[in-house]
Every structure is written in structure tokens, then in C-alpha cells.
Amino acid sequence: MAPAKLNLAVDITGQYPDGAFQWQMVSTTLNLFDYVRIKVRDDQQIIVSANQSYVPAGKRNLAFQAARLLQQKYQVAKGAEIDIEKHIPVAAGLGGGSSDAAAVLRGLNQLWHLQLSKQTLVDLALDLDEDVPFCIWSQVAEVRGRGNEVIPVANNLTFYVVVVKPDFPVSTRKLMRQVTLENLGPRPDHQLVINGLTQNNYDQVVAGMGNVLEAVTARQYPEILRLKQKLLQFGADGAAMSGSGPTVYGLCASESRAKHVLNSMRGFCQEVYLCQPYYLAE
């Protein structure tokens, strides 16, 4: 399984000499999954298929790139057939492609008997995409640096997430070209979010959540702010954008409140999901 990624806090604290941003995030994974099935081939071909035609099947697919990276790095004489059953919306800020790639790295590590450590997979994952290292862990974590510093956060807090995906995509690559240190939105309190998660204090999580990229994306797509306001209007305790958007989400302490928000939002958006945090077993 490849779970969706949700950012509870997204901040940019600086910029490296090569232009890459320095991230400080708190992320979790959700019980909204793609399913990645892998079969080992006796030759070295990497073949990717998917149940949706919009998913690229060749070298542009991050799952393909993950398999090829592992194969070339460790001189593996085998290949793989990778079938992806998509359920996570694409170009949505939910890390679906990154999670699929992480699932391929984890799966082929076992199927090709490489016995690589999780940290080794994390280091490899950064060559693919800045979200893939977190997706290797797929649990609540603080993410720093270029995305490669993943620090798991102890969490037993239960809450519900209403996920709303507008009917337009946002290209992370194109969006990030517009981001500067000067045009970011209000900064979240990532430490307050971490404290809330570790101390089972839901109110602190809500008070600290936020995303500095929201202001950048919303300038181009103001519908994001309208949907966020609707989530709050219908009873969500807090609302924010995930990743580079356009997906927004609302947090609810109770399932009954979350279901009310879910049903209310269905009048404004076709793709609405009721989720909870989900963590892959070690």
C-alpha cells in the first residue's frame, strides 16, 4: 500500500546556495491509498502499468525511476513489472506519485533481496523527489532540510481529516518556480503541532497547523481559499492546504462532526474524502 501524504505544517526557513529551499514540515500519512503490485522479471526490463490512462507508464513515472535507480545503483540483474492502482488524486499536494515511488523502493528492496536499511532508502529517495524520503517512513514525522531529514514523531492522537480536492491540478514544479522567501504566507507553529501530537493535545495541533505555500497557490487559484472557508463554516476545527495544493483539508475531533463536514462539502466539490492518519507497520 502507498498511503497519501498530508502536511499539517509547511514552512520554508531558508534557501541553499543551489537555490533549493530549506523545509521545516510536520507530515502524516492517511488511510487513502494507491496499491502497488510488483512482480520480479528474469530480465532487466522495468515495466509500469496503471489503472488510469493519465498515469505515465515510462521514464516519466516516478515509480519507474525508483526501480531503475535501485537497479543501477546495486547492479541488479533482475527487472520488475509494476502495476499501480490509483486512488490518490494526482497533482493534488497529497504525494501520490512520491508514495508510489517509495512503495517501489521498499518492495524491490525485499523482492531483490538487497537488505538495505530504511535510512539508505531515504538517502536514495532524495534523488527522486523531496517527498519520497518521508514516504519511505509513512508515519507522523518532522521533515527538515531538503526533505531528507525525517524525524519520526510519537503520536497516539486520534482525529479525522476531511480532504477536498478541487477539480483542477497544480504542478508542484511550476508552482515552486513562483515561490520566493518574500511571498510566503503566514508561518505555522510546527513545534506546537509536534507538542500537540506527542502530548495528545488536539487543540495545539489545530492552533499550530498551516502552510506558507497556501498564499502563493491561492493567488493563482482563489478557489482554494473559498473551499477552506467552507470547511470552517461547516464545522472543521482547522483548515489548511496540503503541499503545493490544490487540496485543502479540515480537521475534526469527532467522526460525527467530520461526516457532517464531508456531506456538506460534497455540494461544492466532487472529490471529497473522509480519512484518518494511518501508519505503515515497520
C-alpha positions as CSV (number, residue, x, y, z in Angstrom):
1,M,0.0,0.0,0.0
2,A,1.1,3.5,-0.8
3,P,-0.7,6.0,1.6
4,A,-1.4,9.6,0.8
5,K,0.7,12.3,2.4
6,L,-0.8,15.2,4.4
7,N,1.1,18.2,5.6
8,L,0.0,19.5,9.0
9,A,2.6,22.3,8.9
10,V,4.7,23.5,6.0
11,D,7.4,26.2,6.4
12,I,10.4,27.3,4.4
13,T,13.2,28.6,6.7
14,G,15.8,29.5,4.1
15,Q,17.4,28.7,0.8
16,Y,20.6,26.7,-0.1
17,P,23.3,28.2,-2.4
18,D,22.0,26.0,-5.2
19,G,18.5,27.6,-4.9
20,A,16.8,24.7,-3.2
21,F,14.6,25.6,-0.3
22,Q,15.2,24.6,3.3
23,W,12.0,22.9,4.6
24,Q,10.5,22.5,8.0
25,M,7.3,20.4,7.9
26,V,5.2,18.1,10.0
27,S,3.6,15.4,7.9
28,T,1.4,12.4,8.3
29,T,0.0,9.7,6.1
30,L,-3.6,8.9,5.6
31,N,-5.8,5.9,5.0
32,L,-6.3,6.9,1.4
33,F,-4.2,4.5,-0.7
34,D,-2.7,3.7,-4.0
35,Y,-2.0,0.0,-4.4
36,V,1.4,-1.0,-5.9
37,R,1.9,-4.6,-7.1
38,I,5.3,-5.8,-8.1
39,K,6.4,-8.9,-9.9
40,V,10.1,-9.7,-10.4
41,R,11.3,-10.3,-14.0
42,D,14.2,-12.5,-15.1
43,D,15.4,-9.9,-17.5
44,Q,16.3,-6.2,-16.6
45,Q,13.2,-4.6,-18.1
46,I,11.2,-2.2,-15.9
47,I,7.5,-2.2,-17.0
48,V,5.0,0.1,-15.3
49,S,1.2,-0.1,-15.8
50,A,-1.7,1.7,-14.1
51,N,-5.5,1.6,-14.0
52,Q,-5.7,5.3,-15.1
53,S,-4.7,6.5,-18.5
54,Y,-3.3,9.8,-17.2
55,V,-0.6,8.0,-15.2
56,P,2.7,7.9,-17.3
57,A,3.9,4.4,-18.0
58,G,7.6,5.0,-18.9
59,K,10.5,7.0,-17.7
60,R,8.4,10.0,-16.6
61,N,6.8,7.8,-13.9
62,L,8.4,8.2,-10.5
63,A,7.8,4.6,-9.7
64,F,9.8,3.6,-12.9
65,Q,12.6,6.0,-11.9
66,A,12.7,4.4,-8.4
67,A,13.1,0.9,-9.8
68,R,15.7,2.0,-12.3
69,L,17.7,3.9,-9.6
70,L,17.8,0.9,-7.3
71,Q,18.6,-1.5,-10.2
72,Q,21.5,0.6,-11.5
73,K,22.9,1.6,-8.1
74,Y,23.1,-2.0,-6.9
75,Q,23.7,-3.7,-10.3
76,V,20.6,-5.9,-10.0
77,A,20.3,-8.4,-12.9
78,K,16.6,-8.7,-12.4
79,G,13.7,-6.5,-13.6
80,A,10.2,-5.7,-12.4
81,E,6.6,-5.4,-13.5
82,I,4.9,-2.6,-11.5
83,D,1.2,-2.2,-11.6
84,I,-0.3,0.9,-9.9
85,E,-3.9,1.0,-8.9
86,K,-4.5,4.8,-8.4
87,H,-6.9,6.2,-5.8
88,I,-4.9,9.2,-4.5
89,P,-5.7,12.3,-6.7
90,V,-2.8,13.4,-8.9
91,A,-1.2,16.8,-8.9
92,A,-3.1,17.4,-5.7
93,G,-0.5,18.1,-3.0
94,L,-1.1,14.6,-1.5
95,G,2.2,13.0,-2.6
96,G,0.6,10.1,-4.6
97,G,3.5,9.7,-7.1
98,S,6.0,10.0,-4.3
99,S,4.3,7.4,-2.2
100,D,4.1,5.0,-5.2
101,A,7.9,5.5,-5.7
102,A,8.5,4.8,-2.0
103,A,6.4,1.7,-2.2
104,V,8.6,0.5,-5.1
105,L,11.8,1.2,-3.2
106,R,10.5,-0.7,-0.2
107,G,9.1,-3.6,-2.2
108,L,12.1,-4.1,-4.5
109,N,14.4,-3.9,-1.5
110,Q,12.7,-7.1,-0.3
111,L,12.0,-8.8,-3.7
112,W,15.5,-8.2,-5.0
113,H,16.9,-9.3,-1.5
114,L,19.0,-6.1,-1.2
115,Q,18.6,-5.8,2.6
116,L,19.1,-2.1,2.6
117,S,18.3,-0.1,5.7
118,K,15.5,2.4,5.9
119,Q,18.0,5.2,6.1
120,T,19.8,4.0,3.0
121,L,16.4,4.0,1.1
122,V,15.7,7.5,2.4
123,D,19.1,8.7,1.1
124,L,18.4,7.2,-2.3
125,A,14.8,8.6,-2.3
126,L,16.0,12.2,-2.3
127,D,17.4,11.6,-5.8
128,L,13.8,11.1,-7.0
129,D,11.7,13.8,-5.2
130,E,11.8,15.7,-2.0
131,D,8.6,14.0,-0.7
132,V,9.8,10.4,-1.3
133,P,12.1,10.3,1.8
134,F,9.1,11.0,4.1
135,C,7.0,8.4,2.2
136,I,9.6,5.8,2.9
137,W,8.7,6.2,6.6
138,S,5.0,6.8,6.1
139,Q,4.2,7.9,9.6
140,V,3.9,11.1,11.5
141,A,7.3,12.9,11.2
142,E,9.1,16.2,11.2
143,V,10.8,16.7,7.9
144,R,13.7,19.2,7.6
145,G,16.4,20.3,5.2
146,R,15.9,19.3,1.6
147,G,13.3,16.7,2.6
148,N,15.9,14.1,3.6
149,E,15.9,14.7,7.4
150,V,12.9,12.7,8.5
151,I,12.4,12.5,12.3
152,P,9.5,10.3,13.4
153,V,7.1,11.9,16.0
154,A,5.5,9.8,18.6
155,N,1.7,10.1,18.3
156,N,-1.4,8.4,19.6
157,L,-3.8,11.3,18.9
158,T,-7.0,10.3,17.1
159,F,-8.6,12.9,14.8
160,Y,-10.5,12.9,11.5
161,V,-9.5,14.6,8.2
162,V,-11.9,15.8,5.5
163,V,-9.9,16.0,2.3
164,V,-11.2,18.2,-0.5
165,K,-9.6,18.1,-4.0
166,P,-10.7,20.8,-6.4
167,D,-11.3,19.9,-10.0
168,F,-8.0,21.5,-11.2
169,P,-4.4,20.2,-10.9
170,V,-1.4,22.2,-9.6
171,S,2.0,21.4,-10.9
172,T,4.4,21.4,-7.9
173,R,7.4,22.1,-10.2
174,K,5.7,25.1,-11.8
175,L,4.3,26.4,-8.6
176,M,7.7,26.3,-6.8
177,R,9.2,28.4,-9.6
178,Q,7.0,31.2,-8.3
179,V,8.0,30.9,-4.7
180,T,10.4,33.3,-3.0
181,L,11.3,33.9,0.6
182,E,9.4,37.2,0.4
183,N,6.0,36.0,-1.0
184,L,5.2,33.2,1.5
185,G,2.1,33.2,3.6
186,P,1.8,33.1,7.5
187,R,4.1,30.7,9.1
188,P,2.7,27.7,11.1
189,D,4.0,26.8,14.5
190,H,5.5,23.4,13.7
191,Q,6.7,22.9,17.3
192,L,3.2,23.5,18.7
193,V,1.9,20.8,16.2
194,I,4.6,18.4,17.4
195,N,3.8,19.1,21.0
196,G,0.1,18.5,20.4
197,L,0.8,15.2,18.7
198,T,3.2,13.9,21.3
199,Q,1.1,15.2,24.3
200,N,-2.3,14.1,22.8
201,N,-3.4,17.7,22.7
202,Y,-5.7,18.2,19.6
203,D,-6.2,21.9,20.2
204,Q,-2.5,22.5,19.9
205,V,-2.3,20.7,16.6
206,V,-5.2,22.9,15.3
207,A,-3.6,26.1,16.6
208,G,-0.2,25.3,15.1
209,M,-1.2,24.0,11.7
210,G,-0.7,26.0,8.5
211,N,1.2,26.2,5.1
212,V,3.3,29.0,3.9
213,L,2.7,27.9,0.3
214,E,-1.0,28.5,0.6
215,A,-0.8,32.2,-0.1
216,V,1.3,31.6,-3.3
217,T,-1.0,28.9,-4.7
218,A,-4.2,30.8,-3.8
219,R,-3.1,33.9,-5.7
220,Q,-3.4,31.8,-8.8
221,Y,-6.3,29.7,-7.6
222,P,-8.5,31.7,-5.2
223,E,-11.0,28.7,-5.1
224,I,-8.6,27.2,-2.5
225,L,-9.5,29.9,0.0
226,R,-13.2,29.6,-0.7
227,L,-13.1,25.9,0.0
228,K,-11.0,26.4,3.1
229,Q,-13.6,28.9,4.4
230,K,-16.4,26.4,3.6
231,L,-14.7,23.7,5.7
232,L,-14.5,26.0,8.7
233,Q,-18.1,27.2,8.1
234,F,-19.4,23.7,8.1
235,G,-17.6,22.8,11.4
236,A,-14.0,21.9,10.8
237,D,-11.8,23.0,13.8
238,G,-9.0,24.0,11.5
239,A,-8.3,24.0,7.7
240,A,-5.2,24.3,5.5
241,M,-3.8,23.4,2.1
242,S,-1.6,20.3,1.8
243,G,1.7,20.5,0.0
244,S,1.6,22.9,-3.0
245,G,-2.1,22.3,-3.4
246,P,-4.7,22.5,-4.6
247,T,-6.1,20.0,-2.0
248,V,-7.4,21.6,1.2
249,Y,-8.4,19.7,4.3
250,G,-10.2,20.2,7.6
251,L,-9.5,18.6,10.9
252,C,-12.3,17.4,13.2
253,A,-12.1,15.8,16.7
254,S,-15.1,13.6,16.2
255,E,-16.3,11.3,13.5
256,S,-19.8,12.6,13.6
257,R,-18.6,16.2,13.0
258,A,-16.3,15.0,10.2
259,K,-19.2,13.2,8.5
260,H,-21.3,16.4,8.6
261,V,-18.5,18.4,7.1
262,L,-17.9,15.7,4.5
263,N,-21.5,15.7,3.4
264,S,-21.7,19.5,3.4
265,M,-18.6,19.8,1.2
266,R,-19.9,17.4,-1.4
267,G,-22.2,20.2,-2.6
268,F,-19.2,22.2,-3.6
269,C,-16.6,19.7,-4.8
270,Q,-16.8,16.3,-6.4
271,E,-13.7,14.7,-4.8
272,V,-14.1,14.7,-1.0
273,Y,-12.7,12.0,1.3
274,L,-13.1,11.2,5.0
275,C,-9.7,10.0,6.3
276,Q,-7.7,9.3,9.4
277,P,-3.9,9.2,10.0
278,Y,-2.5,5.8,9.0
279,Y,1.0,4.5,9.7
280,L,2.7,1.7,7.8
281,A,4.0,-1.1,10.0
282,E,7.7,-1.4,10.4
